[in-house]
Amino acid sequence: MASKLPMPAPVCLIENRPTEGLVVQLEALRVLSKITQPVVVVAITGPYRTGKSYIMNRLAGQRKGFSLGSSVQCHTKGIWMWCLPHPCQTGHTLVLLDTEGLGDVEKGDTKNDTWIFVLAMLLASTVIYNSKGTIDQAAMEQLHYVVKLSDHIKLKEAPQTSQDEVEDSEKFVSFFPTFIWVVRDFTLQLELDGKEISADDYLQNGLRLKAGNSPEVQHYNQTRECIRRYFPERKCFVFDQPAHKRDLVHLEELQDDKIDPEFQQQLEKFCSYVWKNSPLKTIPGGYVITGNLLGRLAETYVGTIRRGAVPCLESTVLTLAETVNVAAVEEAVALYRDLMEQRVKLPTETVRELLELHKQCEQEMLELFMARAFKEDITTSQMELVRQVEAIKEKFCADNDQASRDKCEAALRDLSQAMKRRINNGTYSMSGGYQLFREDQKELVEKYQELPGKGVMADAVLHEFLESKKSLAKSILSTDLALTEKDKELKRKQEQQERAERESKVQKKKEAEEKQKEQDRSRSSKAHIALLRKKLEEHCEQKQMEYKRMIEHKLKEVDALLRDGSHDKASRLKNVAKKLEKESSDIKDKIMNMVRIAAPILFTAACVAVRMKVI
């Protein structure tokens, strides 16, 4: 069965090398680069030798995959990855991350453990913390890495500048993964004060704080406070021991009849919950992450850690935005070009017809771009999009002119063959020849004008053709003995008037077409601004939803702290909620100001593209 999977076995995503530290693996990046679907990323972390890999194999729907160790040594090194079709969400990919066990006595590197834990938090949309026994103070001591998160992750590059500004760690809740605590080999009864409780109640009780400010109380509360602060969505599962101790070394090979039935039920319930409830991986701003972007996230975070710096979400989003927006421009331009090539049949009868097709293709292209692009630095990307699309449109206009010209010139060559023979025969070089020439020319023009599909250059090419015959007409007129000098002068004036009328007609048509193009650029600019405004309004709503969730979580925690008797902590957190409300109210003005700035810039970009004629 495993061989039929798209990715039959896990690969190492981030290797933990003894001398070099953390290194992202190219093979894993190649796998992720091919995944364009949104991803649900489930990572497992926890003390070494607690059976994390077995849990992840079962989440993959397999018995084998992530390597299981059977000794007291830590088996998994670094972070391993398995990408699978999501079992519950069509069109999504489930990415499982099995992380190196924490607290390996042989490794003795707590700094390395912290970074493994940090990467799990940054890459996952659901984090499973796997431990054994009970949720007690000893278990909290093992989870001390959560306390260090505020020192190893930052939201913004610039340091805090105002007392009214909310600390980064208070906003971790807006992007941290959902948290599931799995307690293995659980032997207690789920009871509290003589009443049966759920596993979630058991976790909640284990996270209760002690009142007081003594160093001992602060130490007791520290990990619990961080879990409560960072993870608003918490879930707990308890598992019995899966099999008899002698069989545990071969757990992945055991048939179902050898595995404890209670454990099997617990495992099925757990897997079902994770599959159905784990959210899509997103980053601040609500951007949904694909497999390709997950690989870039891993590269960015590990690269930052290797440089000795702290991963910054703001910088990471900007880095991703650069990549995503460049790709969005390329994809949008390619779509526009393809649509125009499919729909535009050269030559079009009018410029308006071509511009109407351009409008339709541009609208579809813009919708694609706005769906793909990040808000960050979107105006710069949109300017580039405008320049490229305007240049392509101008190229279509030029090709349209040329196709029309070629067709019209070919038509006039065919229609003028009879006149050409008469010129060669000297038919017009006799008395009355001028009148005959004029009649033939008039007939040619009438036939030409009746021809369909000549395109936008019909009048201009006809005018050029008639101008090319001006010397010939003048010569015929001067040699026509049937006409007096007075008649010839009248004919010359008549020709001049007709020529002036033709020139005026061609010029007015050209000016009308330029006006249409200018109006189209203005329309296009308004369309860009309208969709940009919509994009930013949606982003604003997303940000305000993030703030709303943060505020709701803070206020919910205030109530919990008051119940625990921690009035000082509750007061401080209530103040944080007020600051978040103020930040939320300022967001809309900041984001909408981008639209006001962008409007003239985008129109200028279109005009510059026309002047430069960049193709």
N, C-alpha and C positions, 0 to 999 in steps of 0.2 A: 504493500500500500504506500509506503514512504516514497518509493521510487517514482510514483505517479504524481507526487506533489510538485508544484512549480518550483519550489525550493526544497529538495528532498532532505536536507540536513542543515543544521545551524552553521553559521560561519562566525568567525571572530570579528566583531565590529571595532572594538578598542582593545588593543593588546597592552598588557602591563609588563613591560620589559624591565628586568632588574637594574640595568645600567642606564637605559634611556627614559624610563617612565612610561607614560601613556602615549600610544601611537595608534592613529586611526588606520585601519587596514583597507587597502585599495580594492580587494575582492568584494568586501562588504559594500563599499561605495559604488562599485559597478552594479551590484544587485539593486541597491536603492535608487540609482540613477534611472533605472528602467521602470520604476513604480511611479506612475503619474496619478494614481488614485489617492484620496485622502487616507491617512493611516490612523489606526487606534494603536497606541503604543503602551504595552503593559510590561513594566519592569518589576523584577523581584530583587529584593535586597535583604540583608539580615546576617546574623552570625554564621560563620562557616560550619559546615557539617550539620545543617539542619534540614536538609532535603529540599532545597530550593529547586534544583534542576528537575526533580521528579514532578513537582507541581507544574512547572512550565511545560514539560512534555505532555502532561494531561491537558493543559490549556491548548496545546497544539493538536489535541485529538489523537496523540500518539503515545506509545509506551516507551519508545526510544527516540533519541534525538540529542538533546543536551546531555552531556556526559555526566554520569553519576559516579561518584567516588564511594569506596566502601571502607576506607581507612579513616583514621583521625586527622589526616592531612587535608588541607583545603584543595579541592580538585579544580574548580573553575578559576581561571585566571583572566583578569580584565573583564570585558563585557562581551558576551556572545549574543548573536541575533538570529532569529528565525522569522521569516516573512511568509505569511500564509493568507489565502483568501479568508475574509472574515466569515465565520460560521453563521452569523445572524444579520449582517448588514451587507447587502448586495452592492457591489461597486466600491467596496472599501477593503483595505488590506490590514490584517492583524499583524503587528510587529511585536514579537516577544523578545525581551532582553533579560538574559540571565547574568547576574553580576557576581563578581568575585566575593567570596564570603568575607565578612567583616570580622576583625579581631583575631586573625590567624596568629598564633603565638610564634610560629616559625618566621613569619614575615616581619612582625614587630614594627610595622610602619603605619602609625595612626594617621599620618598626613595623607598617605596614599589611600587609605580606607575612606577618609573624608572626601577626597576627590571622586572616588567611585560612587559614593553616596550622593554627592552633589550632581554628578552627571546623570544618575538615575532620576533625580528630581527634575532636572532640566530637559531631559529627552522624553520622559514618559507622560502619558495622559492619565495613567493609573499606576500607582506604586503599591506593590505588595511587600509588607514587612513580615518576614517569616522568622518566628522564634519558637522555642520549645518551653514546655512547662506551664508557666502562669504569667499573667501580667502583674508583676510586683515591682518592688524597687530595684531588684537585680535586673529585671528586664528593662526597666527605664535606664539603668546605668549602661546597658549594652546599646541603647538607642541614643547615646549622648551626641551622636553626629548631627542630630537635628538642631542641637543648640548652636552648632558652628555655622549653620547655613547663612546667617546674617553677615558673617565675616567672609564668606566664600561666594556670595552672589550679590550683585547690585543691579538696581533697575536703571539708574541713570549714570552717565559718564561724569557729569558735573556734581561736585559735592553739594550737600544741603546748604542753602544760603540763608534760610529764614527759620525762625522758631515756629512759624505757622505752617511750614512745610512738613508733610507727613513723612516719617522715616521709611526708607525702602522696605524694611522688613515687615512693616504694617501692611504693605501692598502685595506681599508674596501670595496671599490668599487669592489674588486675582488671576494668577497663572499657574499656581502649583497644582500638581496632579491630585486626583482623588486618592484617598489613603485607605488601604485595607490591611488590617493586622490579622495575620494567620498564626494561630497558636497551635503548635503540633504537640502530639503525645499528651494531650490534655486529659487529666485524670480527675479533676474536681467536678462537683455537681454545680450546675448553673443555678445557684440559689443566693439570695441576699435577704437577710433578716427573716429567714424561714420561708421566703416566697420565691417561686421559680422566675428566673429572669432570662432574657435573650442574650446572645453573645454580644450584641451591640450595647446592651445595658451593662454587661460585664466590662466592656472596654470603657464606657463612659464613667463607670464607678472607679475604674483604675486610673482615670485621668483627673479625678477630683483633687482640688488643691487643699493644702493645709493653710489655716489662717495664721498670721504672724509674720514677723520680719527678721527673725533670727537667721544666722548663716545656715543652720541646719534646715530650717523650713525653706529658705530660698533655694538651697541645693535640692531638696526634695521636690520642689515645685518646678524647677527650671525646665526640665525636659517636657513635663506635662504642659506647662504654659506654651511652649513652642509648638507642640502638636496641636493644641487647641487653637492657637493663633494662626497657624499656617494651613491647617486642613479642615475646612468647614464640613466637607463631606467625608465622614469616617465610617468604616464598616469593619465588623469583626467576624471571623469564622474560627471555630475551634474544631480540631481533628483528633480523633482517637488514634492510637498507634495503628498503622496500617496492617501489620502482620506480626507473627511471632518473631521474636528477636533473631532467631537463627535464620529466618527467611529474609531479613531486611537487606542483607548484602546482595541478594538477587532480586530486589523488589521490582525492577523493570521487566523481569522475565516471568514474574508470578502470574498465573492464571487467576481469573476472578474468584474461583472457588477457594483460593488460598489467601485472598485478601479479606480483611474484616468487613462484613456487610455494612456495619455502621459507618466505617471509614469511607466505603464506596458511596454511600448516600450523601455523606458530608461533602465528599469530593465533587459529586455530580451537582449538588446544590451550589457549591462554590464556583465551579466552572460556568454554570448557567448564569449566575449573577455577573461574573466578570464579562462574559460575552455580550450579555444584554445591556449592561449598565456602564461599561467603560466608555468614556466620551472620546470624540475625535481629538487628536493632538492639535492644539492651537498655541499661538504665541500672543503676547500683549497686542491688543488691537483686534483680536478675534480672528486673526488670519489662520485659515486651516492649512495644516502642514501635509504635504504629499511625501511619498518615499524619497523622492529626489531632494526635497528641501530638508528632510530629516538627516540625510547624509551631510548636507551643508551645515546644518546645526551642529552635528557631531564634530565636523572639521573645525568649525569656528570655536566651539567651546574648548576642545582639546588643544587647539593652537594657542588659545589665550592662556590656558593652564601651563602649557610648556614654556611660555614666555615669562612665567612667574607672575602673571596678572590674575585678576579676578574676573570671571565671566560677567559681562554687562548686557542685560536684556535690550537696552536702548541701542547700543552699538550693534548687537547681533541682528536686531530688526532692520537697522539701516543697511547692514551688510547684505542681508537677505533681500531687502527691497531693491538694492542695486541690481542684483542678479535677476530677481523676478521681473522687475520693470523693464530691463533690457530685453529679456525673453518675451515679455508681453508685447513690447513694441514690435519685435521681429515677427511674432505670431500674428499680430493684428495687421501689419503691413502685408504679410504673405496672404492673409485672408482677403484683404482688400484687392490686392493684385489679381488673385485667382477669380474673385467674384466679377471684377471688371472684365477680365478676359473672357469669362463665360457669358456675360450678359451684353457686352457692348459689341455690336456688329458694325464695323467700320465700312463706309462712312455713315454717320448719323445724319438725318435730314437737317437737324438744327443743333445749335449749341445747347439750347435748353433741354433737348432730348438727352444729350450726353450728360449734362449736369444733373438731370433727374436720376439717371442711372447711378451716377457718382454719389448722389445723396443717399440712395438706398443702400449701396455697398458700404458707404462710410458709416451709416447708422449701425449696420451689423458689425462692422469692424470695431466701432467705438464700444458697443456693448461687450464684445469679447475682451477688449483692452481693459475696460473698467472692471470686468469680472476677474481678470487675472492680476491686475496691478495692485501693489501696496500703496496705501495713502502716502507713506513717507517718500518724499522727493518725487511725487507724482507729476508735479507741474513741469519739472525738467524733462521727464520722460514724455509727457504729453506734447511738449514743444517739439521734441524730436519726432514724435509721431506725426504731428501736423506738418513738419517740414518734409518728411519722406512721402506722406500721402499727397500733399499738395504738388510735390515734384512729379509723382507718378501720374496724378491727374493732368498736369500740364503736358506730360509726355503723351498721354492719351489724346489730349486736345491737338497737339502737334501732329500725331499720327493720323488723327481724324481729318485734319486739314490736308495732309499729304495724300491720304486715301481718296479724298474727295477730288483733290487736284488731279491726281492720276486718272481717275475715272472721267472727269470732265474733259481733260486734254485728249484722252483717247477718243471720246465721243466726238469732239470737234474735229479731230483728224479724220475720222470716218465721214462725218457730214460734209467736210470741205473738199472731199476728193473730186466731186463734180466740178466745183469752182476752180480747183487747181488745174484740171484738164482744160477748161475754157481759157484760163489764163495762158497756159502753154500753147493753146491753139490760136491765141490772139483774138478770141471772140469779143473781148471787151475793147480791143484796140481799133475801134471803128466808130462811125457816127452812130450815136445812140447807145454806145457801149456802157456809159456810166449808169444810165437808167437800168439796163439789164443787170449790171453788177450789183446795183442797190437792191433790185428785186430778188436776185439769187441770195444775196446776203441776208435779206429779211426772211426769206424762206428757211435758210439755214438756222437763223436765230429761233424762229418759231418751232422748228423740229427739235432743236436743242432744248428749248424750254419745256417741251412736252415729255422729254425723257424723264423717267422716274429714278429716284435713288442717286441723284448727283451729289447730294451732300452740301455741307456748309460753304464750300468754295465756288458754288455754281456761278454766282453773279461776278465774283472777282475774276475767275478764269475766263468767263465770256468777255468781260471788259478788257482783259489782257489780250485775248485773241483779236478782238476788234481793233484794239490799239496797234497790234502788229500789222494790221492791214491798212493802217492809215496812210502810209506812203504810197501803197499800191492804189488806193482809192483816189488820192491826190493826183497821181500820174494819169489814171484813167480819165479823171475829170478834166484835167488840163488838155488832153488830146482829143476829147469828144467834140467833133466839128459841128454836131447838131445843136450845141448849146452856145448862146451868146455869152459875152463876158459878164453881163448882168446876171444871167442865169447861174453861171459858175459861182459868182460871188454869193448869191442866195443859197446855193447848195453848200458852199463852204461854211456859211453861218449856221445852216441847219445841222451840218455835221458837228460843228463846235458845240451847239446847244445840246445835241444828243449825247455827245461825249461828256459834257459837264453834268448832265442828268445821270449818266451811268456812274460817273465818279462819285457824285453826291450820294447815290443809292448805295454804292459799295462802302463808302465812308460811314454813312449812317448805320449800315448793317454792322460794320466793324465796331463802331462805338456802342451800339446796342448790345453786341456780344460781350464787349469788355465790361459794360455795365452789369450784364447778367453774371459774369464771372466774379465781379466785385461783390455783387449781392450774394452770390453763392459763398464767397469767402466769409462774408458777414454772417450768413446763416450757419455756415459750418462752425464758425467761432462760437456762436450762441449754442449750437448743439453740443460742442465740447464743454462749454461752461455749464450747461444744464445737467449733463451727465456727471461732470466733476462735482457739481453741487450735490447731486443725488448721492454720489459715492461718499462725499465727505459727511453728508447728513447721516447716511447709514453708519459711517465710521463713528460719528458723534454719538448716535444712538447706542452703538456697541460699547463705546467707552463709558457712557452713562450707565448702561446696564452693568458693566464691570464694577463701576463705583457703587451702584445700588446693591449688588451682591456683597461687596466688601462692607458697606455700611450695615446691611442687614445682619451679616455675620458678626460684626463688632457689637451691635446692639443685643444680639442673641447671647453673645459671650458676656456682655455686661450683666444681663439677667442671671446667667449661670454663676458669675463671680459673686454677685450679691447673695445668691443662695448659699455659696460656699463661705460667706462671711468676709470676702476679700473686697472691702468697700473702697480702699485706696486704689487698688488695681481697676476696679469698676469705674471709678471716677476718671482715672487716666484714660481708659479705653473709650469712655463716653466723649471725652475731649477729642480723641483721635477721630471718632465718627463725625464730629462737627467739622473738623478740618477737611475731612474727605467730602462732606457735603459742599463746602465752599469751593474746593477744587472742581467738583463735578459741575457746579453752576458756571464756572469760568470756561469750561471746555468748548461750549458751542461758539462763543465769540471768537476764541482763538482759531478754531477750525474754519469757521465761515469767513474769517478775514483772508484765508488763503484763496477763496473764490474771487474776492474783490481784487486781489493782487494779480491773480492768474488771467483775468479777462483780457486786458490790453496786451499782455505778453503773448497769449496764444494767437491773437489776431495778427500781431506784428510778425510772429513766426511764419504765418501763412504768406504774408506779403513779402517777407525776405526770401522765402523759397521761390516765389514767382520771379523776383528780380534776379536771383542767382541762377535760376533754371537748373538746379541740382537734380540730376537723375540718378 
